[in-house]
Amino acid sequence: MSKTKVSSHTVPFFKASIGKEEEQAVLDVLRSGWLTTGPRSVEFERLFCEYTGARHAVALSSCTAALHLALEVLDLHPQDEIITTPFTFSATASEILHAGAKIRFVDVNPETGNIDELKIREAISERTRAILPVHFAGNPCAMDTILELALEYDLRVIEDAAHALESRFDGQKVGAIGDFTCFSFYATKNITTAEGGMLTCDNDVLAEKIRMLSLHGMSRDAWKRYLPAGTGNDDQPDYYQIMHRGYKYNLSDLQAALGIVQLKKADLMWQKRKQIVELYRSLLADVGEIEFFSQDERVTHGNHLFAVKLNTEQLSISRNRFVKMLKQAGIGCSIHFISLHLHPYYKEKYRFEDSDFPCAADLSNRVVTLPLFPDMNEFDVRYVADTVKSIINEHKISKLVSVNCI
Ligand SMILES: Cc1ncc(COP(=O)(O)O)c(C=O)c1O
């Protein structure tokens, strides 16, 4: 029987910081009479360009949609390959398949959880078209090496920045580094629109194509078509033309209104998460059974997730049991990630062995993500850290050995 203290205190995995300003912004849209993509979406995109330094930003229904469209505009052929990490969410890989290409996984650096940039070169072939790094937990990948490889082999770089809104590499904001960058505003992300995403890019022609693809491939979006006479370009026809086989990936103004308010608060929320991470790190620093992910000194970490690695060989319980015990103590936690090559679909499709990507496989058995959100207070953080320590103390192998010796 576990002796871990039972407490009535609970800490959710995440709670979005939604205040009066967000409520008012959504209400204003509801009362404006224009709910779907329109002026708020345009404003959100403008502010996003300002925030990231990107030339273009297209607001979309999800990061998944952003990944799909970034890949789609590369006009991929069935033999083309996209290099990415297996230690990620399913969308990173599934969108490569939806865009009609092949996935080429490269193992991760176990210290950072990011794609191991030193292993990318050996995975490049004449069929490689792009590198798709994922900034795990908000920790930017080695973008200098990745960009150099892309230049050398004429590859595009598509960043999965679902976790990395506030991140920087060498002082440069994520969003203005690679050819395309894909952001998520899912409910638990650094800023949220409930569901939503953004695709940034610096290519005028491709940005325009992405915008059309996001709304059925139409030449004019609905908002512009419904402008009153005299407010738009009167020489333009009022009907649309289908220019491409498009999708329905636009973001509504209701969501964009939320995004505008959230984006203005992004840096403040990031500061709060950063302080929480610092407190966690100091409280857990002397727990030998826990290892932190490391980061390059040139990066600014987005602090999206506080994921840690359990040294399970020093414990009498598995990571899964550890997670269950945290949940029993009222603490919401999660696992980022179970490497995609271990999932039945990819295992079968590519005939993967667990050992094909040993670092990602090992991390998959050891990682646990603790609660992290801006409104967590010090008591919450201390409660989580104390519970983690208490579970570990109870299940240390060294403890079992010493007990056996008595
Ligand atoms: C690394 C990564 N990429 C992509 C996504 C997909 O984001 P969305 O839910 O906005 O499509 C997620 C979502 O959690 C993610 O963690």
The ligand as an SDF file (V2000), in Angstrom:
LIG
                    3D

 16 16  0  0  0  0  0  0  0  0999 V2000
    4.4170   18.8990  -31.2090 C   0  0  0  0  0  0  0  0  0  0  0  0
    3.0060   19.1270  -31.6600 C   0  0  0  0  0  0  0  0  0  0  0  0
    2.7560   19.3350  -32.9540 N   0  0  0  0  0  0  0  0  0  0  0  0
    1.5060   19.5470  -33.4090 C   0  0  0  0  0  0  0  0  0  0  0  0
    0.4290   19.5410  -32.5640 C   0  0  0  0  0  0  0  0  0  0  0  0
   -0.9470   19.7200  -33.1200 C   0  0  0  0  0  0  0  0  0  0  0  0
   -1.5320   20.9120  -32.6850 O   0  0  0  0  0  0  0  0  0  0  0  0
   -3.0790   21.1920  -32.9710 P   0  0  0  0  0  0  0  0  0  0  0  0
   -3.8710   20.4890  -31.9250 O   0  0  0  0  0  0  0  0  0  0  0  0
   -3.2100   22.6830  -32.8820 O   0  0  0  0  0  0  0  0  0  0  0  0
   -3.3660   20.6950  -34.3230 O   0  0  0  0  0  0  0  0  0  0  0  0
    0.6380   19.3260  -31.2020 C   0  0  0  0  0  0  0  0  0  0  0  0
   -0.5060   19.3160  -30.2800 C   0  0  0  0  0  0  0  0  0  0  0  0
   -0.4460   19.0800  -29.1330 O   0  0  0  0  0  0  0  0  0  0  0  0
    1.9490   19.1090  -30.7300 C   0  0  0  0  0  0  0  0  0  0  0  0
    2.2050   18.8630  -29.4390 O   0  0  0  0  0  0  0  0  0  0  0  0
  1  2  1  0
  2  3  1  0
  2 15  2  0
  3  4  2  0
  4  5  1  0
  5  6  1  0
  5 12  2  0
  6  7  1  0
  7  8  1  0
  8  9  2  0
  8 10  1  0
  8 11  1  0
 12 13  1  0
 12 15  1  0
 13 14  2  0
 15 16  1  0
M  END
$$$$
